[in-house]
Amino acid sequence: MNRFSELDNRFQLIRYLMRDIFLRSRARADEWNQIGRSVKPGRVVVRGATESDLPNIERQYGPLDNVGDPFCDTSKLTKIRYDHLLVAQVDGTYAGFLYWHIGKKPFFAPRVTRFAHIREVQVLKKFRRQGVGKKLTLNALHRLKALGIRNVFLATAETNKVARRLYENLGFKQYRRQVHYHLRINGSLKNDS
């Protein structure tokens, strides 16, 4: 066997092994993609909320974490305006909600005379990355425009990259940043966690 045929055989073996590795990794990626999909994308419908949606919203929002927050307690939820509350369904199954309020002259934007503040955009985990948040937000913006609202504000965590990308793609501009402080009071002046 001459030197060139030996190199050729090695090259063929390496090519075969590389192809095998590629095919196996692709098959593994396909398996993980199937596992990662909780729900196949379906038909998203956004509609105005009704009283029958309130238990789903309360369940989704979780236990009371903010005294006075209407989304943590159905008895408070019944006092919100249904015409400011939207619900999304995917193939007829509850998938999330959006709520806004309308105000005048916000303290953080004194030149604005009338505005809407989108308070909550919540999508159940299994329906995320299927366009539910986008459809909720677009539907709200359409309704707000019909009401003559020209200034819409919302807030999200700086770390919520998916929401930030959605809002920026819809034309929202970062308006300001907010700093949160924490102080733990336990009788000690030392910096303890």
PEFENCOR-V539521 format. One record per backbone hydrogen bond with DSSP energy under -1.0 kcal/mol. NH is the residue of the N-H (numbers start at 0). CO is the residue of the C=O. Records with the same first field share a line. If there is no record, write none. Layout:
NH: CO  CO
//
This chain:
5: 1
6: 2
7: 3
8: 4
9: 5
10: 6
11: 7
12: 8
13: 9
14: 10
15: 11
16: 12
17: 13
18: 14
19: 15
20: 16
21: 17
22: 18
23: 19
24: 20
25: 21
26: 22
27: 23
28: 24
29: 25
30: 26
31: 27
32: 28
33: 29
34: 30
35: 31
36: 32
44: 88
46: 86
48: 84
52: 49
53: 50
56: 52
57: 53
58: 54
59: 55
60: 56
61: 57
68: 65
71: 68
75: 72
76: 72
77: 73
78: 75
79: 76
83: 80
84: 81
85: 97
86: 46
87: 95
88: 44
89: 92
90: 42
92: 89
94: 87
95: 87
96: 121
97: 85
98: 119
99: 83
100: 116
102: 114
108: 105
111: 108
114: 102
115: 150
116: 100
117: 152
118: 98
119: 98
121: 96
123: 94
126: 123
127: 124
134: 130
135: 131
136: 132
137: 133
138: 134
139: 135
140: 136
141: 137
142: 138
143: 139
144: 140
145: 141
146: 142
147: 144
148: 143
152: 115
159: 156
160: 158
163: 159
164: 160
165: 161
166: 162
167: 163
168: 164
169: 165
170: 167
171: 166
191: 189
//
